[in-house]
Amino acid sequence: MKFAVIVFPGSNCDRDMYHAVKDVLGAEADLVWYQTSNLENYDGILLPGGFSYGDYLRSGAVAATSDVMNQVREQAAKGKPVLGVCNGFQILTESRLLPGALMRNKGLSFMCHQEELIVENNETMFTSGYEKGEVVRFPIAHGEGNYFCDSDTLKDLKENNQIVFTYKNNPNGSVENIAGIINKDGNVLGMMPHPERAVEALLGSDDGLKLFQSIVKKWRESYYVTNA
């Protein structure tokens, strides 16, 4: 499986993501500059954290208008996995690939520490390696991670089982403790905590590795079915 790690001006977690999938997971990966106009040769797309375009206007708002996001939309429509972490999650909401928005943390301050998450849905291509209700530890590092959506959207998220991760102790004020959601088709996941920074026990947790392993497992199953 080959991943594209999209790099925007201001990305600062791209190397972490690249290391996680290439060196730890053992998959193929390229750092792909945001002006790239073709992602056809990649099996999965990763939008890393950081401060794309300095978070001008709103976090992720400028990056959402870049040419590469048209390609991300096209590849997502084909069913390829797309993972957006932190600023990547913000870009996905600004691109309308995921519903809702990310606002300033309830305390109006930047947060950077480990958080415990609850796996609410383990029946996705990103979470099949976890148990439902499993508690995992991922680091957070954000100032605008307060997930918000209106009541109708929240109802849809619940009815369609799109809430994938919740915070055990909500640090930022997110509605319903939401830490990560998926689209209705099940192939676009956005989350504020950083699984790519939790793939080695030396760093304090390797709970994030299962997420990337789940993606590869689903890809392999699909690949062998398609090419059988």
C-alpha positions as CSV (number, residue, x, y, z in Angstrom):
1,M,0.0,0.0,0.0
2,K,1.3,3.4,-0.9
3,F,0.3,6.6,1.0
4,A,0.5,10.2,0.0
5,V,1.3,12.5,2.9
6,I,0.1,15.9,1.8
7,V,2.4,18.9,2.7
8,F,1.0,22.4,2.9
9,P,2.9,25.6,3.6
10,G,2.9,25.5,7.4
11,S,2.5,21.7,7.9
12,N,4.6,20.6,10.8
13,C,3.5,17.0,11.5
14,D,4.2,15.7,8.0
15,R,7.5,14.1,9.0
16,D,5.8,12.4,12.0
17,M,3.1,11.0,9.7
18,Y,5.7,9.9,7.1
19,H,7.8,8.2,9.8
20,A,4.8,6.4,11.3
21,V,3.6,4.8,8.0
22,K,7.0,4.2,6.3
23,D,9.4,3.4,9.1
24,V,7.0,1.9,11.7
25,L,4.2,0.5,9.7
26,G,6.4,-0.5,6.8
27,A,4.2,0.8,4.0
28,E,5.3,2.9,1.1
29,A,4.9,6.7,1.5
30,D,5.7,9.9,-0.3
31,L,5.7,13.5,1.0
32,V,3.5,15.2,-1.6
33,W,3.6,19.0,-2.1
34,Y,0.2,20.7,-2.1
35,Q,0.6,21.9,-5.7
36,T,0.5,18.3,-6.9
37,S,-2.4,17.7,-9.3
38,N,-2.5,13.9,-9.5
39,L,-2.9,11.5,-6.6
40,E,-4.1,8.6,-8.8
41,N,-1.1,6.4,-8.0
42,Y,-1.7,6.4,-4.2
43,D,-3.8,4.0,-2.3
44,G,-4.4,6.2,0.7
45,I,-4.2,10.0,1.5
46,L,-3.0,11.5,4.8
47,L,-3.5,15.1,5.8
48,P,-1.1,15.9,8.6
49,G,-1.3,18.5,11.4
50,G,0.3,21.9,11.6
51,F,-0.7,25.4,10.8
52,S,-1.4,25.4,7.0
53,Y,-1.1,29.0,5.7
54,G,-0.5,30.2,9.2
55,D,-4.2,29.4,10.1
56,Y,-5.2,32.6,8.4
57,L,-8.9,33.2,8.1
58,R,-9.8,30.0,9.9
59,S,-7.7,26.9,10.5
60,G,-7.6,24.9,7.3
61,A,-9.7,27.4,5.3
62,V,-7.0,28.4,2.8
63,A,-5.7,24.9,2.4
64,A,-9.2,23.7,1.6
65,T,-9.1,25.8,-1.6
66,S,-5.8,24.4,-2.9
67,D,-5.7,22.3,-6.1
68,V,-4.6,19.2,-4.3
69,M,-7.9,19.1,-2.4
70,N,-9.8,18.6,-5.6
71,Q,-7.7,15.5,-6.1
72,V,-8.4,14.4,-2.5
73,R,-12.2,14.8,-3.2
74,E,-11.9,12.7,-6.4
75,Q,-9.9,9.9,-4.7
76,A,-12.3,9.9,-1.7
77,A,-15.2,9.6,-4.0
78,K,-13.5,6.4,-5.4
79,G,-13.5,5.0,-1.9
80,K,-9.8,5.5,-1.1
81,P,-9.0,6.0,2.6
82,V,-8.4,9.6,3.6
83,L,-7.2,10.5,7.1
84,G,-7.0,14.0,8.4
85,V,-5.3,14.6,11.8
86,C,-5.5,17.9,13.7
87,N,-5.1,20.6,11.0
88,G,-5.9,17.8,8.6
89,F,-9.3,17.4,10.3
90,Q,-9.9,21.1,10.1
91,I,-9.1,21.0,6.3
92,L,-11.6,18.2,5.9
93,T,-14.4,20.2,7.5
94,E,-13.5,23.3,5.6
95,S,-13.5,21.2,2.4
96,R,-17.0,19.8,3.4
97,L,-15.6,16.3,3.2
98,L,-16.7,16.1,6.8
99,P,-19.5,18.0,8.6
100,G,-19.1,20.4,11.4
101,A,-16.3,22.8,12.4
102,L,-13.4,23.2,14.7
103,M,-13.5,26.2,17.1
104,R,-11.1,27.6,19.7
105,N,-10.6,25.4,22.8
106,K,-13.0,26.2,25.6
107,G,-10.1,27.6,27.7
108,L,-8.8,29.6,24.7
109,S,-5.4,28.2,25.1
110,F,-3.2,25.8,23.2
111,M,-3.1,22.2,24.6
112,C,-0.3,19.7,24.3
113,H,-0.5,16.5,26.3
114,Q,-1.7,12.9,26.3
115,E,-5.4,12.2,26.3
116,E,-7.5,9.1,26.8
117,L,-10.0,8.3,24.0
118,I,-12.8,5.8,23.8
119,V,-13.2,3.8,20.6
120,E,-16.9,4.3,19.8
121,N,-17.0,2.6,16.4
122,N,-14.6,-0.2,15.6
123,E,-16.4,-1.2,12.4
124,T,-14.5,1.1,10.1
125,M,-11.5,0.7,7.9
126,F,-9.6,2.8,10.4
127,T,-10.6,1.1,13.6
128,S,-11.1,-2.6,13.0
129,G,-8.0,-3.4,15.0
130,Y,-9.6,-2.0,18.2
131,E,-12.3,-3.3,20.5
132,K,-15.5,-1.3,20.8
133,G,-15.2,0.8,24.0
134,E,-11.4,0.3,24.2
135,V,-9.6,3.2,25.8
136,V,-6.5,4.4,24.0
137,R,-3.9,7.1,24.6
138,F,-3.0,9.6,21.9
139,P,-1.4,13.0,22.3
140,I,-3.3,16.2,21.4
141,A,-1.6,19.4,20.3
142,H,-4.1,22.1,19.2
143,G,-5.6,25.5,20.0
144,E,-8.7,25.0,17.9
145,G,-9.9,21.5,18.5
146,N,-13.3,22.2,19.9
147,Y,-15.6,20.3,17.5
148,F,-19.0,21.8,16.9
149,C,-22.0,20.9,14.8
150,D,-25.7,21.8,14.9
151,S,-28.3,19.5,16.4
152,D,-29.4,18.1,13.1
153,T,-25.9,17.2,12.1
154,L,-25.2,15.6,15.5
155,K,-28.4,13.5,15.1
156,D,-27.1,12.3,11.8
157,L,-23.7,11.5,13.2
158,K,-25.3,9.4,15.9
159,E,-27.8,7.7,13.7
160,N,-25.1,6.7,11.1
161,N,-22.6,5.7,13.7
162,Q,-20.1,8.3,12.4
163,I,-18.7,9.2,15.8
164,V,-15.5,7.1,15.9
165,F,-13.5,8.5,18.9
166,T,-14.6,10.4,21.9
167,Y,-12.6,12.0,24.7
168,K,-12.8,10.3,28.1
169,N,-12.1,13.6,29.7
170,N,-13.1,16.3,27.2
171,P,-10.2,18.8,27.2
172,N,-11.4,21.3,24.7
173,G,-15.2,21.5,25.0
174,S,-16.1,19.5,21.9
175,V,-19.8,18.7,21.6
176,E,-20.6,15.2,22.9
177,N,-16.9,14.7,23.7
178,I,-16.2,14.1,20.0
179,A,-12.6,13.5,19.1
180,G,-13.0,12.0,15.6
181,I,-15.7,11.4,13.0
182,I,-16.1,9.6,9.7
183,N,-18.1,10.4,6.6
184,K,-21.2,8.4,5.7
185,D,-19.3,6.3,3.2
186,G,-16.8,5.3,5.9
187,N,-13.6,6.2,4.1
188,V,-12.8,9.7,5.3
189,L,-11.8,10.0,9.0
190,G,-11.0,13.3,10.7
191,M,-9.6,13.5,14.3
192,M,-7.9,16.0,16.5
193,P,-5.6,13.7,18.5
194,H,-2.4,12.4,16.8
195,P,-2.3,8.6,16.2
196,E,1.0,9.1,14.2
197,R,2.6,10.3,17.4
198,A,1.5,7.2,19.3
199,V,3.0,4.4,17.2
200,E,6.0,3.6,19.4
201,A,5.9,2.7,23.1
202,L,9.1,4.8,23.6
203,L,7.0,7.9,22.9
204,G,4.5,7.1,25.6
205,S,2.0,5.0,23.7
206,D,1.8,2.8,20.6
207,D,-2.0,2.7,20.6
208,G,-2.1,4.6,17.3
209,L,-0.3,1.9,15.3
210,K,-3.6,-0.2,15.2
211,L,-5.2,2.6,13.3
212,F,-2.7,2.5,10.5
213,Q,-2.6,-1.3,10.6
214,S,-6.4,-1.3,10.2
215,I,-6.1,0.8,7.0
216,V,-3.6,-1.6,5.5
217,K,-5.6,-4.7,6.5
218,K,-8.7,-3.3,4.7
219,W,-6.7,-2.3,1.6
220,R,-5.2,-5.8,1.4
221,E,-8.6,-7.5,1.7
222,S,-9.9,-5.2,-1.0
223,Y,-6.9,-5.7,-3.2
224,Y,-7.0,-9.5,-3.1
225,V,-10.7,-9.5,-3.8
226,T,-10.3,-7.2,-6.7
227,N,-7.4,-9.2,-8.2
228,A,-8.5,-12.7,-7.3
